[in-house]
Every structure is written in C-alpha cells, then in structure tokens.
C-alpha cells in the first residue's frame, strides 16, 4: 500500500480546542482541563484512504499571541491547515479569518484549508451562526465541519475530509509496499498531558519494500 506523509497544522486562538481535537483524534480521549500549548508540538496518526495510507504528521500550535512570530515555522510546507474557532466566541471567528488571509498570502495555492467550528456540544450558547461560517468556508473553498473534541463529533470526519482532498499518487510516483504499525512505549510513568508542550508517546514503525 502506498504511504503518504501529510503535514497538517492546527491554527487558531488560544482555548478554541486545538490540542483537544488532536487528543481526541489520536487517543480518543478528552480532558476538561488542559495546559496552554507552549510553542508547538507534533504527533503522528495514520489513516487509510482508498488504496493509500495517509500518515498525518499533526502540528499543534500555541494560540497565545506571544508565540505568533514562531508559527510560520510550523505551518510552512503543510499539506493542510486546520483553522479552529470556538462557536461560542466571536473573537475566535475573526482570528480564523486572519489566518485564512495569512495562509493565502504566504502558502501555495493548493494548501488544503479546513475550518473546524469546535465546541458544538455547547450550541445552546452559540455565538457564531452555522450558516454564516459554512458560507464563509464555501467562499474560500475550504472544508467546513462543526466539531466537538468533547463528544468526538466530526473529529475523525475532519481528517477524513482532508485525506479525500489529497490528490492520489500518480502511477509510478514512487509507490512502495509499506506496512505500518503504531505502538505505544512499553513503559509509561504518567498519562500523557495534552498541551504539555511534548508530542504524545506514540511512535510509528514503517516497513517498506519496493514494488517489482
Ligand atoms: P492553546 O494551547 O492555548 O492554544 O489552546 P487550545 O486551542 O489547544 O485549547 P485546548 O485544547 O487546550 O482547550 C481549551 C479548553 O477548552 C479546555 O478546557 C478544553 O477542555 C475545552 N474544550 C476543548 N474542546 C472542547 C469541546 O469540544 N467542547 C467543550 N465543551 N470544551 C472543549
């Protein structure tokens, strides 16, 4: 099975739930209290897409503006950017638009942009109307989904939608037979702490053999 490594970065205001989305996607868990991300960290997660295996290299970035100058270092060269806002906070929707502008100015045209309206489990205190966000996403050709890292709603679907937008490898484009295994370290002294500034203790082994 051909394997593709896809760099995906999550961007958005502080507290919108970037780390929580990653934690839900990679560990299927949720924490009510998280520490702010310091700088950035990454984690791997693989998912099959048709005849390919997509190995996501997911970068979580800090939403706090004191880290803003560092962020281009992390999103540069990404296949996809997931811009997250909190449906209960208008200011986070305005920040999302700034991110779109920045990506359009500095990244190649074919970068896949996905917008996640997170915390949709709190829709009774919603500030940003669903239709408005959807129309905006459509106007810029972005994927749009409302998500909840808390309930897990649309989290896997978000990454699936990204996978489906990645053009398939052209024939003879360096295909390899690959088997991939995700495993956790045998000894873990404490549970992973989302937002602690480290990658989660998830490692990937890849075994490749060239096609005849
Ligand atoms: P920074 O690291 O500061 O950029 O924040 P972040 O965007 O990574 O947010 P984080 O994942 O740390 O979540 C912030 C807070 O929102 C935490 O208290 C989470 O438990 C909470 N949270 C995240 N996602 C959801 C969600 O889908 N629903 C609800 N109700 N709370 C959420």
Boltz pocket constraint, residues with backbone or C-beta under 6 A from the ligand:
constraints:
  - pocket:
      binder: B
      contacts: [[A, 12], [A, 13], [A, 14], [A, 15], [A, 16], [A, 17], [A, 18], [A, 19], [A, 20], [A, 21], [A, 31], [A, 32], [A, 33], [A, 34], [A, 35], [A, 36], [A, 37], [A, 38], [A, 61], [A, 62], [A, 63], [A, 64], [A, 118], [A, 119], [A, 120], [A, 121], [A, 122], [A, 147], [A, 148], [A, 149], [A, 150], [A, 151], [A, 195]]
      max_distance: 6.0
